[in-house]
Amino acid sequence: MTQAFTGPAPPPPAADRPAHYRLSTATWELIVTEYREGATAPFLARKWRVSVHAIRRRVTRHGATKRDWGDAQAIRQALAREAELEEARRNAPEAVAARLFAGLTLDADEGDPAALARMAILASGRAMRGRLWAEAKALAGLAESYARLVKGAPPAPSGMPEEELEALKTSILKRMDVMADRMAIEAAEAAEAAGGA
């Protein structure tokens, strides 16, 4: 048996009914921003207890359509990706090598180990100034290899004296060790500060 209709439907719970008060401009800005970021009008109507029509009217009045917001977001993301790619290009091994060896020429000394050692030492110094520790260490090792070749070969007429080359190499390696120790201490302090915060 079915029950007979006895009257009008019960009113919706108070939490589901739109509020009968005015929202401030700042609140409407929050609502419009949420709408732009992807929230639906019915969701916002329930959350802020305003009618769906009021939300759509405000969105239209402010020109805050999702399409416009989406276009702006897509443009920002494309620019961010472009900036990331440019940063990656700038930090590519070829670009780093070009910066480290810029202005250094071998001329007629292409096969001279002493000239190659000098070039590697200069590039290592540039890498250290640029805080490229791994590159500086690799270049210092390369300079050491060339210095060993120089010891086995007759001295080049225009080459740097072996004592100066050895002193320069030792100085660079000592600086690298000091900087590595300093970086380790700074990293430990930063980790300690982050753990204590």
C-alpha positions as CSV (number, residue, x, y, z in Angstrom):
1,M,0.0,0.0,0.0
2,T,1.2,3.5,-0.7
3,Q,0.8,6.4,1.5
4,A,-1.2,9.3,0.3
5,F,0.4,12.7,-0.3
6,T,-0.3,14.7,2.8
7,G,1.3,18.0,2.0
8,P,4.2,19.9,0.7
9,A,7.7,18.5,0.8
10,P,9.7,19.3,3.9
11,P,12.1,22.2,3.5
12,P,15.9,21.3,3.0
13,P,18.1,21.3,6.0
14,A,19.4,24.8,7.0
15,A,23.0,23.9,6.0
16,D,21.8,23.4,2.4
17,R,19.8,26.5,2.1
18,P,21.4,29.7,0.7
19,A,22.3,32.3,3.3
20,H,20.3,35.5,3.5
21,Y,23.2,37.9,4.1
22,R,25.6,39.8,2.0
23,L,29.2,38.6,1.5
24,S,32.0,41.1,1.5
25,T,34.0,42.0,-1.6
26,A,37.0,40.1,-0.2
27,T,34.9,36.9,0.2
28,W,33.6,37.2,-3.3
29,E,37.1,37.5,-4.6
30,L,38.0,34.3,-2.8
31,I,34.9,32.6,-4.4
32,V,35.8,33.9,-7.9
33,T,39.4,32.7,-7.4
34,E,38.3,29.3,-6.4
35,Y,36.0,29.2,-9.4
36,R,38.9,30.2,-11.7
37,E,41.1,27.4,-10.2
38,G,38.5,24.8,-11.2
39,A,35.8,24.6,-8.5
40,T,32.3,24.2,-9.8
41,A,29.5,26.7,-9.2
42,P,27.3,24.1,-7.3
43,F,30.3,23.2,-5.1
44,L,31.0,26.8,-4.3
45,A,27.3,27.5,-3.7
46,R,27.2,24.7,-1.1
47,K,30.5,25.7,0.5
48,W,29.7,29.4,0.8
49,R,25.9,29.0,1.2
50,V,25.1,31.3,-1.7
51,S,22.9,30.5,-4.7
52,V,24.5,29.0,-7.9
53,H,22.9,31.9,-9.8
54,A,24.7,34.5,-7.6
55,I,28.1,32.7,-8.2
56,R,27.6,32.6,-12.0
57,R,26.4,36.2,-12.0
58,R,29.6,37.3,-10.1
59,V,31.8,35.2,-12.3
60,T,30.3,36.8,-15.5
61,R,30.4,40.3,-14.0
62,H,34.2,39.9,-13.2
63,G,34.9,38.2,-16.5
64,A,36.4,35.3,-14.6
65,T,35.5,32.5,-16.9
66,K,37.4,29.2,-16.6
67,R,38.5,29.5,-20.3
68,D,40.2,32.9,-19.7
69,W,41.8,31.5,-16.5
70,G,42.9,28.3,-18.3
71,D,44.5,30.4,-21.1
72,A,46.4,32.5,-18.5
73,Q,47.5,29.3,-16.7
74,A,48.6,27.7,-19.9
75,I,50.7,30.7,-20.9
76,R,52.3,30.9,-17.4
77,Q,53.1,27.2,-17.6
78,A,54.6,27.5,-21.1
79,L,56.8,30.4,-19.9
80,A,57.9,28.4,-16.9
81,R,58.7,25.4,-19.1
82,E,60.7,27.7,-21.4
83,A,62.6,29.1,-18.5
84,E,63.4,25.6,-17.2
85,L,64.6,24.6,-20.7
86,E,66.8,27.7,-20.9
87,E,68.3,26.9,-17.5
88,A,68.9,23.3,-18.6
89,R,70.6,24.6,-21.7
90,R,72.7,27.0,-19.7
91,N,73.8,24.1,-17.3
92,A,74.3,21.5,-20.1
93,P,77.8,20.0,-20.0
94,E,78.7,21.6,-23.4
95,A,77.6,25.1,-22.2
96,V,79.5,24.8,-18.9
97,A,82.6,23.6,-20.8
98,A,82.3,26.5,-23.2
99,R,82.1,29.0,-20.3
100,L,85.1,27.4,-18.5
101,F,87.3,27.3,-21.6
102,A,86.2,30.7,-23.1
103,G,89.2,32.7,-24.2
104,L,91.6,29.9,-23.6
105,T,93.4,29.0,-26.9
106,L,96.1,26.5,-27.6
107,D,97.3,27.9,-30.9
108,A,100.4,25.9,-32.0
109,D,100.7,24.1,-28.6
110,E,97.8,21.7,-29.3
111,G,99.7,18.5,-28.4
112,D,101.9,20.0,-25.7
113,P,101.0,18.4,-22.4
114,A,102.3,21.5,-20.5
115,A,100.0,23.8,-22.4
116,L,97.1,21.4,-21.9
117,A,97.9,21.3,-18.1
118,R,97.9,25.1,-17.9
119,M,94.6,25.2,-19.7
120,A,93.1,22.6,-17.4
121,I,94.3,24.5,-14.3
122,L,92.9,27.8,-15.6
123,A,89.6,26.1,-16.3
124,S,89.6,24.5,-12.9
125,G,90.1,27.9,-11.3
126,R,87.1,29.3,-13.2
127,A,85.0,26.3,-12.2
128,M,85.9,26.9,-8.5
129,R,85.0,30.6,-8.8
130,G,81.7,29.5,-10.3
131,R,81.2,27.0,-7.5
132,L,81.2,24.1,-9.9
133,W,83.1,21.8,-7.5
134,A,82.8,18.5,-9.4
135,E,84.0,20.2,-12.6
136,A,86.9,21.9,-10.8
137,K,88.0,18.6,-9.3
138,A,87.8,16.8,-12.6
139,L,89.8,19.5,-14.3
140,A,92.4,19.4,-11.5
141,G,92.7,15.7,-12.1
142,L,93.1,16.3,-15.8
143,A,95.8,18.9,-15.1
144,E,97.6,16.3,-12.9
145,S,97.5,13.7,-15.7
146,Y,99.0,16.2,-18.2
147,A,101.6,17.2,-15.6
148,R,102.6,13.5,-15.4
149,L,103.0,13.4,-19.2
150,V,105.2,16.5,-19.0
151,K,107.5,14.7,-16.5
152,G,108.0,11.9,-19.0
153,A,108.5,14.2,-22.0
154,P,111.2,16.8,-22.6
155,P,110.3,20.2,-21.2
156,A,108.5,22.5,-23.6
157,P,110.3,25.7,-24.4
158,S,107.4,28.0,-23.6
159,G,105.9,25.8,-20.9
160,M,105.3,26.8,-17.3
161,P,108.1,25.6,-15.0
162,E,107.3,22.3,-13.4
163,E,107.7,23.6,-9.8
164,E,105.1,26.4,-10.5
165,L,102.7,23.9,-12.1
166,E,103.1,21.5,-9.1
167,A,102.6,24.4,-6.6
168,L,99.6,25.6,-8.5
169,K,98.1,22.1,-8.6
170,T,98.7,21.6,-4.8
171,S,97.2,25.0,-4.0
172,I,94.1,24.2,-6.1
173,L,93.7,20.8,-4.4
174,K,94.1,22.3,-0.9
175,R,91.5,25.0,-1.7
176,M,89.1,22.3,-3.0
177,D,89.5,20.3,0.2
178,V,88.9,23.4,2.3
179,M,85.8,24.3,0.3
180,A,84.5,20.7,0.4
181,D,84.9,20.7,4.3
182,R,83.2,24.1,4.5
183,M,80.3,22.8,2.3
184,A,79.9,19.7,4.5
185,I,79.8,21.8,7.6
186,E,77.2,24.2,6.1
187,A,75.1,21.2,4.9
188,A,75.3,19.7,8.4
189,E,74.3,23.0,10.0
190,A,71.4,23.4,7.6
191,A,70.2,19.9,8.2
192,E,70.4,20.5,12.0
193,A,68.5,23.8,11.6
194,A,65.8,22.1,9.5
195,G,65.5,19.2,12.0
196,G,65.2,21.6,15.0
197,A,62.6,23.9,13.3
